[in-house]
Amino acid sequence: MASLFFLLQLSFAVAQQNVDQQLNQWHEAAAAANFESYFSHFTEDAYFVGTDASERWSVNDFKTFAKTHFNSAPAWEFIPVQRNIEISSDGKTAWFDEVLNSNHLGVCRGSGVLILENNQWKIQHYVLSLIVPNELAKEVAKLKNKADQLSLTELLDH
């Protein structure tokens, strides 16, 4: 019984390492402006949720948006600072959250879901968020109030 538990733990640890490696390669592909490699990390039915209220793209729509960003390196660069990875009990789904640093957006958070597809981990859903320190949240909310109202109007009209 103890050896079965050990094998399961080892299996989950290997899966976490593989997910970690895939996410690192994905971020590195963006930094190198490698369009094909970057998008090979997504499932065909993936979604990317950006920092703007309007940014919920299917992977194909995200490719269209991102294409011009990949004309020169870096397309964008997010450097992982901390990452948490969980693996489902059947070993076929992983979810994660990560703190990222970038020159253009500062400290951000990414979170998402990967699925095991043909023995390779693929991103099915990714969310990029700006991190706002609690002591600045009210000030930031005031700064973005007008933009929030426009976003809400657009979202409610659709």
C-alpha positions as CSV (number, residue, x, y, z in Angstrom):
1,M,0.0,0.0,0.0
2,A,2.8,2.4,0.9
3,S,4.5,1.7,-2.4
4,L,1.3,2.5,-4.3
5,F,1.0,5.8,-2.5
6,F,4.6,6.6,-3.3
7,L,4.1,5.9,-7.0
8,L,1.0,8.1,-7.1
9,Q,3.0,10.9,-5.4
10,L,5.8,10.5,-7.8
11,S,3.4,10.5,-10.8
12,F,1.8,13.8,-9.6
13,A,5.3,15.3,-9.1
14,V,6.3,14.4,-12.6
15,A,3.1,15.8,-14.0
16,Q,3.7,19.1,-12.1
17,Q,7.2,19.3,-13.5
18,N,5.9,18.7,-17.0
19,V,3.3,21.4,-16.6
20,D,5.9,23.8,-15.2
21,Q,8.2,23.1,-18.1
22,Q,5.4,23.6,-20.7
23,L,4.5,27.0,-19.1
24,N,8.1,28.1,-19.0
25,Q,8.5,27.1,-22.7
26,W,5.3,29.0,-23.5
27,H,6.5,32.2,-21.9
28,E,10.0,31.8,-23.5
29,A,8.3,31.5,-27.0
30,A,6.6,34.8,-26.5
31,A,9.9,36.4,-25.3
32,A,11.6,35.0,-28.5
33,A,8.6,36.1,-30.7
34,N,8.2,32.5,-31.8
35,F,4.6,32.5,-33.0
36,E,4.3,28.9,-33.9
37,S,5.9,27.6,-30.7
38,Y,3.8,29.9,-28.6
39,F,0.5,28.9,-30.1
40,S,1.5,25.2,-30.2
41,H,1.0,25.2,-26.4
42,F,-2.8,25.8,-26.7
43,T,-5.5,23.3,-27.3
44,E,-7.6,24.0,-30.5
45,D,-10.5,25.1,-28.4
46,A,-8.5,27.2,-25.9
47,Y,-9.4,30.6,-24.6
48,F,-7.2,33.5,-23.5
49,V,-8.6,36.1,-21.2
50,G,-6.7,39.4,-21.1
51,T,-6.7,42.3,-18.7
52,D,-9.4,44.3,-20.5
53,A,-13.0,43.5,-20.0
54,S,-13.4,42.9,-23.7
55,E,-10.5,40.4,-24.0
56,R,-11.9,36.9,-24.0
57,W,-10.5,35.4,-27.2
58,S,-10.8,31.9,-28.7
59,V,-7.3,30.8,-29.6
60,N,-7.9,31.6,-33.3
61,D,-9.0,35.1,-32.4
62,F,-6.1,35.5,-30.1
63,K,-3.7,34.5,-32.9
64,T,-5.2,37.2,-35.1
65,F,-4.7,39.8,-32.3
66,A,-1.2,38.6,-31.4
67,K,0.2,38.2,-34.9
68,T,1.7,41.7,-35.2
69,H,3.2,41.5,-31.7
70,F,5.3,38.5,-32.9
71,N,6.9,40.5,-35.7
72,S,9.9,41.3,-33.4
73,A,11.2,40.0,-30.1
74,P,9.9,40.1,-27.5
75,A,6.3,39.7,-28.6
76,W,5.8,40.3,-24.8
77,E,7.8,39.0,-21.9
78,F,6.4,37.7,-18.6
79,I,9.0,36.2,-16.2
80,P,7.6,33.7,-13.8
81,V,8.3,34.6,-10.2
82,Q,6.2,32.1,-8.4
83,R,3.9,29.3,-9.6
84,N,1.5,26.9,-7.9
85,I,0.3,23.8,-9.9
86,E,-2.3,21.3,-8.9
87,I,-3.1,18.0,-10.8
88,S,-6.5,16.3,-10.8
89,S,-6.8,12.9,-9.2
90,D,-7.1,11.3,-12.7
91,G,-3.8,13.0,-13.8
92,K,-5.4,14.5,-16.9
93,T,-6.1,18.1,-15.9
94,A,-3.9,20.7,-14.2
95,W,-4.7,24.1,-12.9
96,F,-2.2,26.8,-11.9
97,D,-1.7,30.3,-10.8
98,E,1.5,32.2,-11.2
99,V,3.0,35.6,-10.3
100,L,4.7,37.2,-13.3
101,N,7.0,40.2,-13.8
102,S,7.0,42.2,-17.0
103,N,8.5,45.4,-18.2
104,H,5.3,46.6,-19.8
105,L,2.7,45.7,-17.2
106,G,4.7,45.2,-14.0
107,V,3.7,42.4,-11.6
108,C,0.8,40.4,-13.0
109,R,-1.0,37.1,-12.2
110,G,-1.6,34.4,-14.7
111,S,-3.9,31.5,-14.0
112,G,-5.3,28.7,-16.1
113,V,-6.1,25.1,-16.9
114,L,-4.1,22.6,-18.9
115,I,-5.3,19.3,-20.2
116,L,-3.2,16.2,-21.1
117,E,-3.7,15.8,-24.8
118,N,-1.8,13.1,-26.7
119,N,0.6,12.8,-23.7
120,Q,1.4,16.6,-23.8
121,W,0.1,19.3,-21.5
122,K,-1.8,22.0,-23.4
123,I,-3.3,25.2,-22.2
124,Q,-7.1,25.2,-22.5
125,H,-7.8,28.4,-20.6
126,Y,-5.5,31.2,-19.5
127,V,-6.3,34.4,-17.6
128,L,-3.9,37.3,-17.3
129,S,-4.6,39.8,-14.5
130,L,-3.0,42.9,-13.2
131,I,-2.1,42.8,-9.5
132,V,-3.2,45.8,-7.5
133,P,-1.9,46.0,-4.0
134,N,-4.7,46.3,-1.5
135,E,-3.5,49.7,-0.2
136,L,-3.8,51.1,-3.8
137,A,-7.1,49.3,-4.8
138,K,-9.4,52.3,-4.0
139,E,-7.2,54.7,-5.9
140,V,-6.9,52.4,-8.9
141,A,-10.7,51.9,-8.9
142,K,-11.2,55.7,-9.0
143,L,-8.7,56.0,-11.9
144,K,-10.5,53.4,-14.0
145,N,-14.1,54.3,-13.1
146,K,-14.9,55.9,-16.5
147,A,-13.4,53.1,-18.4
148,D,-15.3,50.6,-16.2
149,Q,-18.6,52.3,-17.0
150,L,-17.9,52.2,-20.8
151,S,-16.9,48.5,-20.5
152,L,-20.1,47.7,-18.6
153,T,-22.2,49.5,-21.1
154,E,-20.6,47.6,-24.0
155,L,-20.9,44.3,-22.2
156,L,-24.6,44.8,-21.3
157,D,-25.4,45.9,-24.8
158,H,-24.1,42.7,-26.3
